[in-house]
Amino acid sequence: MPEERSGHKREGKDRPLTVHQLNALLLICSLVLLIAVAAVRVSSRSGLPSLLLYLGIGVAIGQDGIFNVKFDNAGLTQVIGYAALVVILAEGGLGTKWKEIKPALPAAAMLSTVGIAVSVGVTAAGAHYLVGLEWRQALIIGAVVSSTDAAAVFSVLRRVPLPSRITGVLEAESGFNDAPVVILVIALSTTDPVEEWYVLIGTILLELAIGAAIGLAVGWLGAYGLRHVALPASGLYPIAVMAIAVTAYAIGALAHGSGFLAVYLAAMVLGNSKLPHWPATRGFADGLGWIAQIGMFVLLGLLVTPHELVRDFWHAVVIGLVLTMAARPLSVVLSLLPFRIPWREKALMSWAGLRGAVPIILATIPLVSGIEGSERIFNIVFVLVVVYTLVQGPTLPWVAKALNLGNGAEAADLGIESAPLERLRGHLLSVAIPEKSRMHGVEVGELRLPAGAAVTLVVRESKSFVPSPTTVLRRGDELLVVATDPVRDAAEARLRAVGQGGKLAGWLGTGG
């Protein structure tokens, strides 16, 4: 019997876990999760993306670490990484606001296609001529590191919110560029000769088109069903939304399309469809996203062997320097030539090309395929992601402020949850007034809600009361607004407008 790919020989028959072993395993997993959750607090204070701390936990547990756990199953890591990436893309799509991303779609599409091609070519040339890698290995590295990571970028920029035109481009790019990069890496990692470049480009475009069509269709059908079928429990809505998003990935992959693009677009459609119990769904998806990131990064940290990274350290630094200082800026400039985008915004987008989970996961593809030099490729990518995340992550807020692109004065958006009242043909809106909302100080009558909508209850400091038209709203209040079905959207739009523009919203140009 041949040995397993991981290199370990199987000795005897597999024995099921005892209850004692299972309890010990659960204890270890729970401790790792608690440490990882605590790491989020550390990362938020230090400005470092949490992925570095999760990788550190995996490295500390793994070979050459404290517990010296030996794990080298690249195939299992790839499968779990793909599953985690589906969840992360779904969570990212659910949080993408269509009104912000719509104007940015053309620019993001150019960055995700032309920009990827430029980045792969420049990075591969640097890896070939400066480091001495053969062309196949150089192209694989160029493709692997050309995908940006939204979670890594925005975990750093939460303290310095950006204008919506920049966040829209960065969010859309990070959601779109995973798909072509995955297809390219798989094509380059086959043992057969690589297809002609025009055939490869045609394959990528076809798979992207199939994935986009399936994602939009599944998202629209899922949103239509959830809006018209009242589930017996509010807790079922988050599960249904995530199930629909994962279904989009599965159908897209089975149809030989881009499953990653399908899950992102399906989640984006669902996230902009005003579904019932949306805050609960958003919180559930956010929690799943954190679990996926924690598990994926810890596993990737386990897979790496620290003492093998030393020999490729400087090679990774050189390739990362080419990527950061030449490939990324050039790809941004060339891709955005047709658009009138100021140079300051292009400079920030160039520096905001932060790498995260996706490159390390993609680096397992040549490992599983048995490509010559795949171990070296994985080590170079791992070091590159860690080193340049350490360099770019903490400096991103400073760069945004230096370029005068911070927008911290924007009012916090209202948290509005909708529960359908099927038999009454209406909706019960739960509105939370955040700290920076301009709804503070506005009287209930000054909300000027459309006919068919009214504020029925105010909860303030754990006490509830029925408001009068002259009741002054305060930050921290929670409102219950009843709206008939025809005016539900107009009522929510008006509430959000007052939250951003105050009592004079509409008269001073604020929408609603």
C-alpha positions as MATLAB code, in Angstrom:
seq = 'MPEERSGHKREGKDRPLTVHQLNALLLICSLVLLIAVAAVRVSSRSGLPSLLLYLGIGVAIGQDGIFNVKFDNAGLTQVIGYAALVVILAEGGLGTKWKEIKPALPAAAMLSTVGIAVSVGVTAAGAHYLVGLEWRQALIIGAVVSSTDAAAVFSVLRRVPLPSRITGVLEAESGFNDAPVVILVIALSTTDPVEEWYVLIGTILLELAIGAAIGLAVGWLGAYGLRHVALPASGLYPIAVMAIAVTAYAIGALAHGSGFLAVYLAAMVLGNSKLPHWPATRGFADGLGWIAQIGMFVLLGLLVTPHELVRDFWHAVVIGLVLTMAARPLSVVLSLLPFRIPWREKALMSWAGLRGAVPIILATIPLVSGIEGSERIFNIVFVLVVVYTLVQGPTLPWVAKALNLGNGAEAADLGIESAPLERLRGHLLSVAIPEKSRMHGVEVGELRLPAGAAVTLVVRESKSFVPSPTTVLRRGDELLVVATDPVRDAAEARLRAVGQGGKLAGWLGTGG';
ca = [
       0.000    0.000    0.000;
       1.468    3.402   -0.941;
       2.134    5.967    1.724;
      -0.211    8.896    2.183;
       0.665   12.212    0.533;
       1.506   13.687    3.918;
       4.387   11.252    4.218;
       3.182    9.464    7.347;
       2.738    5.688    7.329;
      -0.419    4.281    8.759;
       0.222    1.794   11.508;
      -2.582   -0.632   12.229;
      -6.249    0.150   12.129;
      -7.755    3.502   12.959;
      -9.082    3.581   16.479;
     -12.096    5.696   17.387;
     -11.625    8.478   19.888;
     -12.455    7.646   23.477;
     -14.700    9.945   25.497;
     -11.666   11.150   27.441;
      -9.779   11.981   24.251;
     -12.809   13.741   22.792;
     -13.199   15.863   25.926;
      -9.510   16.783   25.788;
      -9.836   17.724   22.112;
     -12.861   19.921   22.838;
     -10.953   21.605   25.674;
      -7.994   22.357   23.392;
     -10.253   23.739   20.632;
     -12.161   25.946   23.058;
      -8.921   27.290   24.540;
      -7.588   28.078   21.060;
     -10.815   29.926   20.231;
     -10.663   31.913   23.471;
      -7.039   32.866   22.811;
      -7.937   33.842   19.256;
     -10.851   36.000   20.432;
      -8.536   37.726   22.891;
      -6.114   38.246   20.000;
      -8.769   40.322   18.212;
      -8.634   42.841   21.049;
      -4.847   42.958   20.862;
      -4.927   43.477   17.095;
      -7.499   46.274   17.346;
      -5.267   48.157   19.802;
      -2.011   47.582   17.922;
      -3.337   48.100   14.398;
      -2.079   44.680   13.264;
      -4.434   42.477   11.245;
      -5.630   39.606   13.402;
      -4.492   37.076   10.786;
      -0.904   37.456   12.010;
      -1.897   36.538   15.554;
      -3.878   33.515   14.357;
      -0.938   32.362   12.244;
       1.271   32.825   15.286;
      -1.014   30.586   17.355;
      -0.758   27.871   14.700;
       3.026   28.199   14.471;
       3.330   28.066   18.266;
       1.296   24.861   18.401;
       2.957   23.234   15.370;
       6.375   21.880   14.516;
       9.281   23.750   16.143;
       6.697   25.323   18.465;
       5.701   24.841   22.086;
       3.683   21.663   21.543;
       5.643   20.452   18.471;
       2.531   19.108   16.723;
       3.550   17.696   13.343;
       1.012   18.401   10.622;
       1.802   18.327    6.906;
      -1.458   17.354    5.203;
      -1.656   20.005    2.481;
      -4.717   18.367    0.915;
      -6.789   18.635    4.095;
      -5.583   22.204    4.598;
      -6.673   23.112    1.066;
     -10.159   21.620    1.539;
     -10.700   23.368    4.870;
      -9.230   26.566    3.436;
     -11.661   26.496    0.503;
     -14.596   25.958    2.875;
     -13.429   28.815    5.095;
     -12.940   31.061    2.065;
     -16.534   30.402    0.960;
     -17.792   31.509    4.380;
     -15.520   34.579    4.400;
     -16.645   35.628    0.911;
     -20.286   35.121    1.896;
     -19.819   37.285    4.986;
     -18.066   39.935    2.911;
     -20.810   39.924    0.292;
     -23.536   40.277    2.917;
     -21.800   43.369    4.269;
     -21.275   45.028    0.881;
     -23.621   47.954    0.305;
     -24.865   48.153   -3.260;
     -25.209   51.937   -3.221;
     -21.481   52.230   -2.418;
     -20.220   49.499   -4.719;
     -22.362   50.303   -7.778;
     -20.366   53.370   -8.929;
     -17.134   51.448   -8.299;
     -17.962   48.346  -10.363;
     -16.203   49.389  -13.599;
     -13.001   50.350  -11.782;
     -13.104   47.205   -9.637;
     -13.660   45.028  -12.718;
     -10.592   46.551  -14.379;
      -8.485   46.010  -11.245;
      -9.684   42.410  -11.017;
      -8.807   41.584  -14.646;
      -6.293   43.953  -16.237;
      -4.787   44.737  -12.850;
      -4.337   41.048  -12.045;
      -2.618   40.437  -15.397;
      -0.203   43.332  -14.853;
       0.538   42.288  -11.276;
       1.162   38.647  -12.225;
       3.488   39.618  -15.089;
       5.574   42.133  -13.139;
       5.842   39.938  -10.020;
       6.728   36.839  -12.057;
       9.428   38.760  -13.924;
      10.929   39.884  -10.616;
      10.824   36.342   -9.211;
      12.493   34.963  -12.350;
      15.231   37.531  -12.938;
      15.971   38.628   -9.363;
      15.463   35.377   -7.432;
      16.209   32.848  -10.178;
      12.972   30.851  -10.126;
      11.947   29.044  -13.294;
       9.097   30.623  -15.212;
       6.347   28.222  -14.070;
       7.227   28.717  -10.400;
       7.576   32.474  -10.907;
       4.176   32.716  -12.606;
       2.533   30.637   -9.854;
       3.940   32.956   -7.180;
       2.890   36.005   -9.196;
      -0.662   34.664   -9.480;
      -0.870   33.521   -5.854;
       0.108   36.889   -4.346;
      -1.949   39.036   -6.745;
      -5.201   38.598   -4.823;
      -6.025   41.185   -2.159;
      -7.823   40.349    1.083;
     -10.754   42.476    2.228;
     -10.735   41.165    5.804;
      -7.089   42.114    6.281;
      -7.508   45.581    4.745;
     -10.642   46.661    6.563;
      -9.696   45.190    9.938;
      -6.934   47.809    9.908;
      -8.966   50.670    8.414;
     -11.917   50.423   10.822;
     -10.375   53.189   12.892;
      -9.998   55.445    9.827;
     -13.156   55.107    7.691;
     -12.613   55.953    4.054;
     -14.906   57.762    1.604;
     -17.427   55.408    0.054;
     -15.924   55.732   -3.449;
     -12.640   54.208   -2.191;
     -14.155   51.528    0.008;
     -16.457   50.539   -2.839;
     -13.533   49.931   -5.204;
     -11.494   48.059   -2.584;
     -14.429   45.903   -1.447;
     -15.469   44.993   -4.979;
     -11.891   44.297   -6.039;
     -11.238   41.996   -3.093;
     -14.479   40.138   -3.761;
     -13.917   39.807   -7.520;
     -10.194   39.127   -7.876;
     -10.212   35.841   -5.957;
     -12.042   34.111   -8.816;
      -9.625   34.764  -11.733;
      -6.594   34.168   -9.504;
      -7.891   30.765   -8.362;
      -8.516   29.715  -11.973;
      -5.052   30.919  -13.021;
      -3.227   29.160  -10.166;
      -5.044   25.877  -10.844;
      -4.181   26.116  -14.552;
      -0.496   26.794  -13.820;
      -0.338   24.026  -11.206;
      -1.368   21.203  -13.524;
       1.312   18.680  -14.440;
       0.267   18.934  -18.100;
       1.658   21.697  -20.321;
      -0.002   25.070  -19.767;
      -2.572   26.010  -22.417;
      -2.001   28.842  -24.866;
      -2.493   32.237  -23.261;
      -5.566   33.101  -25.347;
      -7.220   29.777  -24.447;
      -6.481   30.398  -20.764;
      -7.961   33.913  -20.934;
     -11.064   32.577  -22.680;
     -11.478   29.888  -20.009;
     -11.168   32.456  -17.227;
     -13.744   34.775  -18.813;
     -16.173   31.903  -19.420;
     -15.930   30.636  -15.840;
     -16.372   34.156  -14.499;
     -19.478   34.669  -16.660;
     -21.002   31.363  -15.526;
     -20.249   32.098  -11.879;
     -21.676   35.626  -12.090;
     -24.903   34.446  -13.737;
     -25.430   31.661  -11.200;
     -24.593   33.881   -8.229;
     -27.021   36.616   -9.265;
     -29.781   34.098  -10.052;
     -29.418   32.146   -6.792;
     -29.220   35.351   -4.759;
     -32.356   36.815   -6.364;
     -34.360   33.597   -5.985;
     -33.216   33.174   -2.391;
     -34.112   36.756   -1.472;
     -37.524   36.430   -3.137;
     -38.255   33.243   -1.206;
     -37.163   34.638    2.165;
     -39.280   37.772    1.705;
     -42.426   35.829    0.803;
     -42.155   32.782    3.082;
     -42.464   33.468    6.811;
     -40.209   31.036    8.687;
     -41.476   29.781   12.065;
     -38.475   31.127   14.026;
     -36.282   34.201   13.559;
     -33.168   32.081   14.172;
     -33.821   30.199   10.926;
     -33.275   33.280    8.746;
     -29.492   33.493    9.306;
     -29.118   29.776    8.618;
     -31.197   30.045    5.446;
     -29.181   33.024    4.163;
     -25.832   31.252    4.646;
     -27.229   28.067    3.118;
     -28.336   29.977    0.013;
     -24.889   31.559   -0.334;
     -23.119   28.204   -0.039;
     -25.594   26.732   -2.546;
     -24.507   29.377   -5.046;
     -20.889   28.279   -4.645;
     -21.766   24.601   -5.078;
     -23.902   25.158   -8.185;
     -21.284   27.451   -9.709;
     -18.487   24.939   -9.146;
     -20.550   22.021  -10.487;
     -21.396   24.067  -13.600;
     -17.647   24.592  -14.247;
     -17.954   28.244  -13.328;
     -16.331   30.338  -10.638;
     -17.919   29.240   -7.385;
     -16.114   31.964   -5.452;
     -17.575   34.729   -7.609;
     -20.998   33.049   -7.389;
     -21.030   32.971   -3.574;
     -19.873   36.600   -3.310;
     -22.502   37.910   -5.745;
     -25.283   35.788   -4.236;
     -24.419   37.075   -0.764;
     -24.291   40.648   -2.045;
     -27.780   40.312   -3.554;
     -29.086   38.848   -0.290;
     -27.384   41.553    1.749;
     -29.093   44.328   -0.207;
     -32.578   42.789   -0.325;
     -33.958   44.113    3.004;
     -34.559   40.664    4.431;
     -36.407   40.086    7.728;
     -34.309   40.008   10.932;
     -31.314   41.398    9.084;
     -29.158   42.477   12.072;
     -29.420   38.961   13.518;
     -28.426   37.508   10.154;
     -25.520   39.919    9.847;
     -24.281   39.071   13.337;
     -24.536   35.338   12.661;
     -22.577   35.664    9.407;
     -19.979   37.839   11.120;
     -19.488   35.186   13.806;
     -19.143   32.428   11.222;
     -16.617   34.563    9.349;
     -14.502   34.960   12.477;
     -14.600   31.211   13.168;
     -13.603   30.489    9.562;
     -10.685   32.924    9.741;
      -9.480   31.611   13.079;
      -9.621   27.961   12.041;
      -8.065   28.595    8.646;
      -5.137   30.676    9.894;
      -4.365   28.367   12.800;
      -4.328   25.416   10.390;
      -2.065   27.285    7.963;
       0.268   28.084   10.848;
       0.355   24.395   11.739;
       1.235   23.467    8.169;
       4.358   25.615    7.988;
       7.745   24.432    9.295;
       9.501   27.515   10.741;
      13.113   26.345   10.327;
      12.514   25.833    6.582;
      11.480   29.479    6.159;
      14.958   30.843    6.860;
      16.488   29.835    3.528;
      13.721   31.566    1.540;
      13.329   34.633    3.760;
      15.271   37.118    1.639;
      13.834   35.734   -1.592;
      10.356   36.415   -0.192;
      11.400   39.935    0.827;
      12.696   40.686   -2.673;
       9.562   39.350   -4.388;
       7.376   41.230   -1.917;
       9.292   44.427   -2.618;
       8.661   44.001   -6.353;
       4.976   43.309   -5.672;
       4.461   46.221   -3.267;
       6.555   48.922   -4.897;
       6.196   48.061   -8.585;
       3.538   45.479   -9.488;
       0.663   46.784   -7.344;
       1.131   50.508   -8.127;
       1.588   49.786  -11.844;
      -1.517   47.596  -11.941;
      -3.562   50.325  -10.215;
      -2.319   53.091  -12.510;
      -2.812   51.140  -15.750;
      -6.181   49.689  -14.734;
      -7.622   53.037  -13.683;
      -6.414   55.054  -16.679;
      -9.948   55.238  -18.183;
     -11.308   56.717  -14.938;
     -10.849   60.168  -13.495;
      -9.547   59.117  -10.097;
      -7.271   61.542   -8.197;
      -3.667   60.477   -7.690;
      -4.109   60.468   -3.893;
      -6.810   57.814   -4.133;
      -4.680   55.769   -6.532;
      -1.772   56.002   -4.093;
      -3.914   54.716   -1.223;
      -5.321   51.887   -3.361;
      -1.756   50.924   -4.284;
      -0.709   50.713   -0.643;
      -3.979   49.040    0.394;
      -3.254   45.902   -1.624;
      -2.921   43.888    1.577;
      -2.501   40.130    1.316;
      -4.095   37.704    3.748;
      -5.645   34.262    3.770;
      -6.176   33.744    0.062;
      -2.502   33.686   -1.079;
      -1.509   31.151    1.597;
      -4.478   28.926    0.733;
      -3.684   29.154   -2.980;
      -0.074   28.219   -2.232;
      -1.334   24.777   -1.158;
      -2.612   24.068   -4.699;
       0.841   23.405   -6.208;
       1.697   21.423   -3.040;
      -1.254   19.083   -3.599;
      -0.555   18.892   -7.354;
       3.062   17.878   -6.740;
       4.600   20.708   -8.773;
       8.399   20.802   -8.566;
       9.515   23.372   -6.003;
       6.037   23.665   -4.483;
       7.418   23.589   -0.921;
       9.605   26.575   -1.745;
       6.633   28.392   -3.284;
       4.602   27.867   -0.104;
       7.430   29.077    2.144;
       8.032   32.200    0.033;
       4.325   33.087   -0.001;
       4.006   32.523    3.758;
       6.959   34.770    4.580;
       5.848   37.415    2.070;
       2.339   37.636    3.544;
       3.613   37.871    7.132;
       6.402   40.396    6.473;
       4.448   42.778    4.277;
       1.338   42.600    6.423;
       3.550   43.710    9.312;
       4.812   46.576    7.155;
       1.579   47.669    5.458;
      -1.000   46.881    8.127;
      -0.001   49.338   10.870;
       0.846   52.073    8.340;
      -2.437   52.014    6.392;
      -4.274   54.389    8.758;
      -1.272   56.739    8.726;
      -1.140   56.705    4.903;
      -4.882   57.445    4.697;
      -4.511   60.401    7.055;
      -1.353   61.646    5.320;
      -3.216   61.656    2.003;
      -6.138   63.438    3.688;
      -8.516   60.618    2.808;
      -9.817   59.780    6.283;
     -13.524   60.352    6.778;
     -13.974   59.747   10.483;
     -16.609   62.458   10.815;
     -19.261   60.444    9.003;
     -22.270   59.725   11.202;
     -22.749   56.133   12.207;
     -25.510   54.400   10.288;
     -28.710   53.396   12.034;
     -29.246   49.760   12.940;
     -32.685   48.887   11.575;
     -34.198   45.429   11.955;
     -37.364   44.451   10.143;
     -39.814   41.780   11.296;
     -42.634   40.991    8.842;
     -46.243   41.114   10.052;
     -47.675   38.761    7.457;
     -51.347   38.797    8.426;
     -51.410   42.572    8.949;
     -49.518   43.323    5.726;
     -47.040   45.464    7.597;
     -43.577   45.621    9.124;
     -42.253   46.298   12.593;
     -38.990   48.235   12.361;
     -36.619   48.203   15.321;
     -34.364   51.281   15.103;
     -31.251   51.739   17.251;
     -29.853   55.290   17.417;
     -26.024   55.079   17.579;
     -23.672   57.459   19.342;
     -22.818   59.666   16.343;
     -26.276   59.761   14.786;
     -27.746   63.178   13.966;
     -31.145   61.876   15.002;
     -30.132   62.927   18.523;
     -32.186   65.967   19.477;
     -34.852   65.438   16.803;
     -38.500   65.378   17.879;
     -40.666   62.442   16.789;
     -42.887   64.774   14.745;
     -39.826   66.149   12.969;
     -39.041   62.716   11.551;
     -41.777   63.404    8.964;
     -42.410   59.727    8.311;
     -44.669   58.888    5.350;
     -48.377   58.320    5.919;
     -48.791   54.717    7.027;
     -45.745   54.717    9.341;
     -45.538   55.811   12.970;
     -43.234   55.555   15.997;
     -45.192   53.448   18.488;
     -42.677   52.879   21.303;
     -39.388   54.296   22.602;
     -37.019   52.317   24.834;
     -34.650   54.548   26.834;
     -32.361   53.364   29.626;
     -34.251   50.060   29.940;
     -37.603   51.894   30.263;
     -40.222   51.975   27.502;
     -42.914   54.571   26.828;
     -45.292   55.650   24.061;
     -43.904   58.860   22.538;
     -45.783   62.024   21.641;
     -44.992   64.139   18.555;
     -42.875   66.427   20.765;
     -40.789   63.638   22.349;
     -37.093   64.409   21.785;
     -35.033   61.434   20.672;
     -31.627   60.776   22.190;
     -28.579   58.750   21.270;
     -28.904   55.226   22.625;
     -32.700   55.159   22.188;
     -34.410   52.210   20.506;
     -37.552   52.913   18.509;
     -40.306   50.612   17.355;
     -41.781   51.876   14.096;
     -44.822   50.239   12.501;
     -45.073   50.682    8.737;
     -47.530   49.330    6.208;
     -46.096   47.250    3.408;
     -46.328   49.955    0.651;
     -44.373   52.560    2.670;
     -41.894   50.274    4.406;
     -38.951   51.212    2.151;
     -39.803   54.917    2.217;
     -40.010   54.898    6.025;
     -36.610   53.227    6.365;
     -35.065   55.624    3.831;
     -36.467   58.592    5.757;
     -35.116   57.278    9.079;
     -31.654   56.796    7.609;
     -31.752   60.270    6.047;
     -32.564   61.900    9.404;
     -29.847   59.821   11.052;
     -27.304   61.278    8.615;
     -28.648   64.811    8.060;
     -30.723   65.648   11.120;
     -34.178   67.225   11.212;
     -33.527   69.203    8.005;
     -32.732   66.104    5.939;
     -34.246   66.499    2.490;
     -34.293   70.262    2.623;
     -30.477   70.433    2.860;
     -29.809   67.858    0.178;
     -29.730   64.695    2.300;
     -31.656   61.867    0.667;
     -34.786   60.309    2.029;
];
